[in-house]
């Protein structure tokens, strides 16, 4: 049952009420649909969970000096949440975020944060149909100089029947990664004439990420 303050106007509700959950989030009163948690079942989901579990345990074993370094690093980072509000992440957030990607790239975790900013970012994206049915060709222009030691991370949402459908952040799924000095990738085996959203970002060898660029396109008929 939801518990409220000032019940006539329900200015501060907490808990479950029917199919909704009322919570305070970053100083805002919010409501969301109640969802039942699910256990990951695909091999990709299990791999991600295993990486995250390992990195979280590593953070708990850091020295006080290492944690202090990550706290200082975190103060330099500004992120934007789903409501458009800027916030500063925690040291644990940054350690987990960067070392998760290091693990994805086959590198061991770093106990210290990077000392240089990410060298490149995605300036523009172009999506076209490839050669065969179900192809979607992605071309991008880099801002900065891409390195073969870094990565381009590609996520996909769809297919959608409507060209006007706008994807939400939760609908994107990892598709592939290519070396950071490359500027093109063709995704194959998609639904022919299906409408997709593509999200691309540059990630350096230290796990630092550029801002994401998104674009919608249609797979080759």
Secondary structure as GFF3:
##gff-version 3
##sequence-region A 1 221
A	DSSP	beta_strand	3	5	.	.	.	ID=ss1
A	DSSP	beta_strand	12	17	.	.	.	ID=ss2
A	DSSP	beta_strand	20	25	.	.	.	ID=ss3
A	DSSP	beta_strand	28	33	.	.	.	ID=ss4
A	DSSP	alpha_helix	43	60	.	.	.	ID=ss5
A	DSSP	alpha_helix	64	75	.	.	.	ID=ss6
A	DSSP	beta_strand	79	80	.	.	.	ID=ss7
A	DSSP	beta_strand	86	87	.	.	.	ID=ss8
A	DSSP	alpha_helix	91	104	.	.	.	ID=ss9
A	DSSP	beta_strand	120	128	.	.	.	ID=ss10
A	DSSP	beta_strand	136	144	.	.	.	ID=ss11
A	DSSP	beta_strand	151	160	.	.	.	ID=ss12
A	DSSP	three_ten_helix	169	171	.	.	.	ID=ss13
A	DSSP	beta_strand	173	179	.	.	.	ID=ss14
A	DSSP	beta_strand	184	187	.	.	.	ID=ss15
A	DSSP	beta_strand	195	203	.	.	.	ID=ss16
A	DSSP	beta_strand	213	218	.	.	.	ID=ss17
###
